[in-house]
Amino acid sequence: MKYVILLVLLLSNQAFSQSFTERELKTRIDEVTIYVQGGLVTRTGKLEIPSGKSTLVVKSLSPHIDNKSVQVKATGDFTILSVNHKLNHLNRLKKDKQIDSLKGQVESLEFEISMAESRLQILAEQQSLLNENKKLGGENSGASLTQIKQAIDFYDRELTAIKSEEIKTRLKMRELNKEKGQIEQEIYRVEGKDELPTSEIEIRVDSKGKSVGDFKITYLVSNTGWYPKYDVRVTSVAEPIELKYKADIYQNTGVNWENVKLKLSNGDPNQSGVAPQLETWYLNYARNTVRNRSANGGINSAVRNVSGKILSESGDPIPGANILVKGMNIGTISDIDGNYSLTLPNGATHLSISFVGYAPTVLPITSERMNVKLKADVSSLEEVVVTGYGIERALPGRVAGISIRGNNSLEKKAKSVTTTTIENQTTVEFEVDEPYSVKSNGEKLSVDLNSFNIETIYEYFAVPKLDKDAFLIARIINWDQYNLLEGEANLYFEDAYVGRSILDARSLEDTLNISLGRDKSIVIGREKVDEYSKRRTIGSNKIESRGYQIFARNKKSKNIKLTLFDQIPVAVISDISVTENNLSGGKLDEKTGEVTWELNLEPQEQKELKLSYDVKYPKYEKVILE
């Protein structure tokens, strides 16, 4: 009975498979919208569909497609029955054509090396022939002086030519062997990469008669993204700031994008769209409350820059790994040796590291040097369960409220192209007006999006209690009109690279402050004055006095505006009181204890300020004032 059931199942499967005619639907990538993490790929294709039921297969797709995101829209006299997505382990992605090219280069080099070796043998034979015919004159008569001189000139000329060519040939062989070795290493590296399965989309349709179908297929793909980057250039504090808005693009999806319409969006489809909801806040006694001892859970908040290597478990460098500050748009890609470097914004606590074929890793930022070893993710390429998805026939229109900001120049190599900034209701897109190509190799591709000359207010800030240097700050008014995102900024002042900073576009202030780095032409000092630092007892209280002298000198040839910050302590209990004595005209914020001085310094001018205060507290207690 079991055999009968099995035979029936086989026959039914055959009948079902025979009822659907399989045909390959060839498509090309027309458009890619790259998000901060991930990308939306749009493919189009046309196919003649026969009468009856057919299965249309789109082959050789990226293995990193999000199943839930697959959508198919089509026009034609037929009905779409289902759409399925699956991995095909039998048809792996082909190795990059670069391997064939590299092997061809090796063969060409081997031919040149063989020719050089043959030439050395010929030169050796020529020298041997000369050596065998050195004897002058006959056996019974010697050579004349003229013959000897002619012979010497002849041997000198011929041997010099032979030796010179021999040296050149050996040097050439050395260079050829070196180049051959480098190419063979590259072949070994490329061939050593794990092969990935391809992805396929199956579209089952039913047509009453012959029809031509136009298909538009969209899906989200991982292992791609972009990071905002900036070049901030200041020629002088008397001129506007030049802000160049750039994008660092990467893609390692397994499929090259050739001449596609490219868009960069500040959206993130992987982020939850569910609005947060407050829960009841239950207040209890402190002894019943569990509290974190460290505000950052042990994370070192003093780290301002982090760098290191991304390695495999065996210690090999991983180029093209994605390093992202968790919860922010600050990120970078590891280079060919696995090295990376990031400038960290305030509030950065964790790094998120990911790469194809390895398990994503999130690590707390604990030091300025962090080497990371990624573990292989053996489950990342397992077979995907085939599921069906609903089909939308109508093409969606633009969201209401779109406005175009205008065209701006974008340069790729020596060719000038343009971008258009489009504001949607929830996102901003930068559309590259000409087709663009991005290879699937994980390498970083830098694209210029926009450039602005912005009227800027320049001021110097200093906090001598924490740092003896003055920092030049560019204050941009009404900055939100430029659609900026949070990102790293390369700083150039007076045509010199001065370092990196963070452009904090998350600020809610009307003015965006960009730190342009330190200016050594402004000298800042802060010293403790012993005569103001006293301790005395009055009744049941102690009174401690502290005094500091602060000075600022402008060594520049132009006048500057300098804002100095310092502080006095703020008491949190009534038994402690703080009284300011001398603030040299500084403004005191009584809530925070921050003291601010706004100074105008002429060239070579120096100003001195005093900061002193008294702290009174019970004599049986102890406070820390240093």
Steps between C-alpha positions, in 0.01 A plus 500: 500500500791731577639448145160593352490824702857582398420437132194725523706778656769472231241508223324798656830687534586425138160615387534819706849573366389427148211743535749788546741575216826641637658794317784730598410866542810703423516830687745781559549734795361841406501679833645461849404709802776467757394552862731562793492121537358291217376580153182479293574337162265545204521258206306508174447244229271400211394152393255337261268280707337197337141393555440309822691487826868594509776539757722795424840478672727797563847349555844602630375746762671605822482243783440784748142587400246565777221249423225718644589791273459330159234666285407439136293739290409417143293613203346257251202276437580238765460434872780466755426199720794513743849631558762286672859571600768239568872434499650280231807316631553320169565821308761693695603852417782495246842616603584851397623523140809655651639149564509416129662834428760445772585151373543643152742757641699222671529308171619814323759565771621138486551538124704818552706328772571206263608739226733678746651166610557407136671832438735438794597165349575668164715764672691226683566324169625825344740558788624138479564544126703816562706327769585210269636736229731716709822364337662753264727422199629158390690239696846623388440874476368751755242770442596856418422786738226622267336160502521483879345844539222412256439174684483676839253758368291225343485287818432804717214611281343156460541386862366834629193464281448138613539578872280812478220308333541214750459739796191662346348159424555375855344817647204457267461135609505608865218751439302246294529234775398755764193601300415135437520425872266789584243387243517139623435622856196694374372189318544297819312764700208517258476124449513446875173687551201288593259451213149618567177349376287701264151617573195445278151644476227279356190668358208271415255642249188387315427638153189436286706549185836619380597826667799726550571593863696797631631426847631724775656316796613673820665360812715605793856372509750514787880550502479843344464851635650847515642740756482879494844664485601864482793714396498828693734761352575840650726735305485768770262605777399795280352276227205258483554137584508250211312184591525204262238232563621152401386139522717194561319214322571130539331189365582134543176346379663254260366674186664795324284803423574612146379841381207523739296797614635565847324660796630557851237518774534595866227248585557163667238233417658267757411736782176437685217731400300437818460816709628468859258487790563605860460246776404577858790642704494341844694698762645315797754549777861508389582180689243317287622649174758326284728758341787481256820612670636635175305734276624316195509152645879500525555652157783748467329826400836681475589320176472746211663292223507126447706296256614142454482195275212275397621140489366152438525228765825385339646852527473594131395862425145554372476782242162665441357432849230744610577688827216713634446701819189334639190717468673763285599567138872512580682211334778384272632201303817303579776530239686221317708429813195496728583840657232751598486837676204697635445834671236450770217742578377574850284218629671226297507183711511195268638395163302274267719292264369283216623327185363242256534147636579611857273542802427870576679621813415787737776607741525773766755773426758448773821645355648690206639177349254218436591195291198286423483134395182399319362148525383316190122483474432146380124550503493817288476317168268214591209419271216752523142374533301583188204724576251700293425871520220726392531695178425867445404600147479876540821699483525720808525875446716751683404598851328837512717793590808426291716800420815506286788697648694547175794358309851486641831388355636152568836379373604148420857493377517766225135480401244742639156369592214649700283401795149603593389522862145376554315553829239236577278519805725284718828471306741695282641348180798599288441389143800465269384627163732280292540119512754375752686169543592344836689170516422237762842495663440673833733786408407852601383729219492871577236710321461878526137589564498874546712803578402812693660836575341597829511830684651410834575658835846403624573491871769354723405286798721384786450300819839548672403276792487204258719604206755779457430542127245727333263346246369683194125451466302575185139589584257441213166681525184332356700186420191276469435624143799298375363151587816400684544171685724417791843398373877528514658817365852553364619845606713729280608839633703742288558220240644260760342183633452549874316182603154349527188599688133406524220693334217447747190549285277353774517828690170677568668841515446762231878536470720207400847511655788333315830469681783586259773381733768657719671832437848516653518874434277560800668431834278400792608447862341417835689503831399448859566804722627385839415822684131446421508130592435488875317289759356630824249394768220726621277347768368164382593563132808492283558754227733416213603759243628436151641748250625470142660737254409455133674676215450509123738647242436561129821444300321536166520807276121546512260569783293203620191427706571248775250334734651351816324247723573399858291399797438514872345206688127472557372382838241223498415503874407789727792446743745601226505851358712649223568875473678659206753768592654624175394402148662792311169588338421146387137386469404231751234237432384423855342169398812353341776709659637583154679833467531662155722784382467653154823672404609710203875474463704733281818369333768418763258596780486300824220507758499357851195377690445391858271228630459454876232358729432379857348166600344464848411158643475326842846455658438128568446440126741496207459635146727464198587829330788390274 
